[in-house]
Amino acid sequence: MNKPAIAVVGYARSGKGQVAQILKQRGFELFSGGDVLRRIARDRELSIGRYQLIELGNLLREEFGSDILMRGAMQAARRIDQTPAQRGFVVDSLRNPAEVSFLKNELGAFVINVESSDEVRFARIQKYPKPGDPENWYEFIGLDAIDRGYGQISSGQNIAGCVALADVTLQNDTTIEDLEGKVDGLLASKSMIEGSGRIERF
């Protein structure tokens, strides 16, 4: 891919979706693996609650390969490469390290990890709840354990493995304005977008 490709990873409510939206505002086309998963769930008349989507994603990766949800990203990337108005390509809702590796190998993707403390993430859930979100701290910790890959098969949910493949980490414990500044600072450094071979922290 000639234009920059960026993958955004991170745990629930870390702000990875916000980073993807900021990049979209800066001219990057957004592809969401989560949107693909929800569309498949609706087509199968399945629930789109968090537990159900995790189970569906695990089943799809086990049956069709761990990169199944990212294959559509390749078609989008080719289209974006031929669209002058698009600055680049950003992918979010990555749940398995094979998905990240696929984007790195096929698109040369630069991987951003968005990090927030557990306390901040839980506070965001309480303030802005979504369907399927944990209702208390103990359920939050249980879901987080799944996200970290505990008890999961190789094709299962493993955000910890995704985070381990990141090229840069953006700390997001304060304001959206602060996060926007960090994203803009990252974009201003072309060498980082190309990949520096080390994990930077902002």
N, C-alpha and C positions, 0 to 999 in steps of 0.2 A: 504494500500500500504506500502510495507516494505522500499522502497527507498523514498527519499525526493520528495515531489510534491510542486511546486512553481507556484503561479498565479501572473502575472504581470499586474497591472492596471495603469491608468493615462489618462490624457487628450491628445488630438491630439498634436503630435510633442513634447511631454514631454520627449521622449526618451525611452518609454516602449519597443518599438521594439528593440532598441539597447541593452537594458538590457536582453531581451530574447535571442538575438543573442550572447551576451557575455556568458550567461549561456549555450547556445548550444555549444560554443567553449570550455567550461569547462566540457563537457561530458553529458549535459542534453539533452534529446530528446525534441524537440519543437512541440507543437500542437497549431495551430492558429485557433481560431474561425472565424477570418476574412477570412482565406483561405477557410474554409468550406462554408462561406456565398458567396464568389466570385464564387466558383465552382457551387453552386446551381443557382446563377444568370446566369452563362454561360449556364448551362443545360437548363434553361428556356428562353434563348436568351434575357436576360434583360441587361440593362446597369449596369456597375460596378462603376458608379460615386458615390460620397459619399452620396448625398441625397437619391439616389435610393437604396443603400445598407442599409442605416438606415431604410428606409421604408420596405424593404424586411425582415430585421431582426425583426422589430416590428411585421410584419404580421406573421412570423413563430413562434415567441414566443407566440403571442396571440392565434394562432390556435393549436399549439402542446405543449405548456407549456414553461415557461420562461427559462428552462434549456435545451431546445431542441438542441442548438448548442454545448453544452458541453457533450452530451451523447456519442458522438464519442470519447471523451477524456477518457472515462472509458475503452473502448477496448484497446486504445493505452497504458493506464497505466498498464493494466494487462500484455501486451506484454513486456513492458519496465521492469516490475518487474522481468521477467524471462530472461532478457538479461544482462549478466554480464558486458558487455562493457559500458552500460549506467549508468551514475552516479545517474540520477534521471529524473524527468519529469517537464517540464515548459510549462505553458499555457498562451497565450496572446490573445489580441483582445476580452476582456470581456466588454460587453456593458450594462449589467443589473445585479443588486445585487443578483438576484436569481441564476445567473450563478456562481457567486463567492461563495455563500452559498452552492451550490451544490458541488463544488470542495472541500470546507472546510469539509462538512459533509461526503462526499463519499471517499475522498482521504486524508483527514487531511492536505489540502494544506496550505502552509505558503504564505501570500499575501504581495507582495511588491508594494507599490505605488511609481511611478516615477513622480517627481514634478519639473516643470520649471515655471518661471514667464510667464505671458501672452505676455509680450514684446519679450522675448526670443523665445517663441513658434511661434509667428507671424513672427519674423525675419527668423526663420528656414524655414517656409513656403515660404517666399519670395525668399530665397536663393536656396532652393531645392523643387520647386513646384511639386506636383503630380496631376494627373487627378482628378478633382472634388474639389480641394483645394479652399478656399476662395481667391478672387482676391484683396480684400481690407479689411481694419480694421473693417468696419461695418459688412461685411459678416462674418468675423472671429468671431465677438462678437455674431452674430446671431446663427452660428453653435455651438458656445460654450454654448449658452443658451440651445440648444437641448441636448448637451452632459450632461449638469447639470440637465436634467430632466424636465425643464420647459415646461408645456403643454403636457407632455407625460403621457400615461396611465401606469398602474403598470407593464405591460410587455414591455414597450417601452424603448427607450434609456435613460440610467440613470447612467452615469459614476460617478457622485457625490456619488451615493449610493454604487458603487463599492469601491471608494476611502475610504469611511467611514468604510469599513470592513478590511482595510489594517492592517497588523501587524507591518510594518516598512515603513518609507518614505525615499527614496533616493533623495536628492536634485541634480538636473542636470542642472545647469546654466553655466557650464564652458566647460571643454574639455572631449573628449571621454576617455582619459587616466585617468582623475580624476574619471569618472564614473566607469571605469574598476577597479580602486583601491577600490572604495566603494563596488562594487559587490564582489570582492575577500575578502574584510574584513568581509562582511556579511557571506560568505560561510565558512570563517575560524571559525566562532562562531556557533558551533553545537546547542547551546541552542537557538539561534535565529531561526534557521531553524525549530526547533521543535515547536517554538511558545512560546513567553514569556508572553502573556496575556496583553501586553501593546504595544503602538505604539512607536517605536524608530525612531530617525531621524539621518541621516548621511549627 
